Amino acid sequence: MTHSIYPCLWFEKNAKAAFEWYCSIFPNSHLIEENQYAVKAQLAGIRFLAINDGPTFHPNPSISFMVICENRTEVDRYWNQLIEGGSAQMALGQYAWSDYYGWLQDQYGFSWQLYLGKLSDTNQQKIVPTLMYCGAYQGQCLAALNFYQSLFHHFRTQGILKYSEGEYAGQIKHAQVIANHFTLMAMDSGVPQPFEFNEAVSLIIECENQAEIDYYWNSITLKGTESQCSWCKDQFGVSWQIHPENLSEILRQNPRAQAAVFKMKKLLIDDLLRA
């Protein structure tokens, strides 16, 4: 299934090398298209976009990628490959939530959680973006999920677990939702963190037409903030990009459209076509 939501990662001019490396690690992965500004790939059946730019934004664990593995051998294989040049955040081992689990940052700074579980529990989605509300957004996970439920016309909550004791009692320990047929996880951090969401990891929403672009842009920026080139940020700090679903085709057919994108905040399809 093609999802209308997918992740975007920010790289320092090495996006293609990074995505080729990820493609060598995950099955059902390949590069889809590339230009000087971006690379699109499929990783374990999930679309990802990579931005080729400078050191403007640096990834941190506020948005990580949960990889669902159905046996220990698979966990070990991904761990041994992804940790090359990276570092362990939580060592591989047994935890209350999984018999075999580990969290690492790879050589590019992106975070992966390797989880022994069942794909049937995540709607057959191998890689699940996981949002951790922390820093200035600590304790706002439930409010964010309520906002996303109002935002997405196709939204379903599949489970919410709250902290039962301690400083963060009542906050979200783990939640899983489906937004526009795409599985996401979310949580409030269980400990103070020195980081929070930034543009190094964003989520792209692909839209069928200008009316849909207008809807998502206006809804997210009502209490959030506008940025450039389709980017905006919701009131909970998460960065989104609102694209027409045929943006790649527009850019291929009209070389001047890319320059027009750089001048826009919200993307205007007719203006891109006429650029």
BELRA-V142689 format. One record per backbone hydrogen bond with DSSP energy under -1.0 kcal/mol. NH is the residue of the N-H (numbers start at 0). CO is the residue of the C=O. E is the energy in kcal/mol with one decimal. If there is no record, write none. Layout:
BEGIN
nh=(NH;NH)
co=(CO;CO)
e=(E;E)
END
This chain:
BEGIN
nh=(5;7;8;9;10;12;17;18;19;20;21;22;23;24;25;29;31;32;34;38;39;40;41;42;44;45;47;48;49;50;51;52;55;63;64;65;66;67;68;74;75;76;77;78;79;80;81;82;85;86;88;89;92;94;100;101;102;103;104;105;108;111;112;113;114;115;116;120;121;123;124;127;129;130;131;132;136;137;139;143;144;145;146;147;148;149;150;151;155;157;160;162;168;169;170;172;173;174;175;176;177;178;179;181;183;184;185;186;187;188;200;201;202;203;204;205;206;212;213;214;215;216;217;218;219;220;224;226;228;229;230;231;232;233;236;239;240;241;242;244;246;249;250;251;252;253;256;259;260;261;263;271;272;273)
co=(203;201;48;199;50;10;13;14;15;16;17;18;19;21;21;41;39;39;37;49;32;47;29;45;27;42;40;6;38;8;36;10;53;129;110;127;112;125;114;70;71;72;73;74;75;76;77;78;82;104;102;102;100;97;92;113;89;111;86;109;105;103;64;101;66;99;68;117;118;118;121;65;63;184;61;186;133;134;136;139;140;141;142;143;144;145;146;147;177;175;173;170;165;162;167;160;160;185;158;183;155;181;153;178;176;128;174;130;171;132;197;7;238;5;240;3;242;208;209;210;211;212;213;214;215;216;232;230;263;264;227;239;224;237;233;231;202;229;204;206;243;245;246;247;248;249;253;255;256;257;260;267;268;269)
e=(-1.6;-2.5;-2.7;-2.1;-2.5;-1.1;-2.2;-2.7;-2.6;-1.8;-2.5;-2.5;-1.4;-1.0;-2.5;-1.9;-3.2;-1.5;-2.6;-2.2;-3.0;-2.6;-3.0;-3.2;-1.9;-2.1;-2.7;-2.1;-3.0;-3.0;-3.1;-2.3;-1.1;-2.2;-1.8;-2.8;-3.6;-2.7;-3.2;-1.7;-2.8;-2.3;-2.3;-2.6;-2.7;-1.5;-3.2;-2.2;-2.6;-2.5;-3.1;-2.4;-1.8;-3.1;-2.2;-1.7;-2.3;-2.6;-2.8;-2.9;-1.9;-2.8;-2.4;-3.2;-2.6;-2.0;-2.9;-1.5;-1.4;-3.0;-1.6;-2.8;-3.1;-2.5;-3.5;-3.2;-2.3;-1.5;-1.9;-2.4;-2.6;-2.3;-2.0;-2.6;-2.2;-1.5;-1.7;-2.6;-2.3;-3.1;-3.1;-2.5;-1.7;-3.0;-2.4;-2.5;-2.0;-1.7;-2.2;-2.7;-2.6;-2.8;-3.6;-1.7;-2.6;-2.4;-2.0;-2.2;-3.4;-2.2;-1.1;-2.3;-2.0;-3.3;-3.2;-3.2;-2.7;-1.9;-3.0;-2.0;-2.4;-2.8;-2.7;-2.3;-2.5;-2.4;-2.7;-2.0;-3.2;-2.5;-1.8;-2.4;-2.6;-2.5;-2.0;-3.2;-2.3;-2.1;-2.4;-3.0;-1.8;-2.4;-2.5;-2.0;-2.5;-2.0;-2.1;-1.4;-2.3;-1.6;-1.2;-2.0;-2.3;-1.7)
END
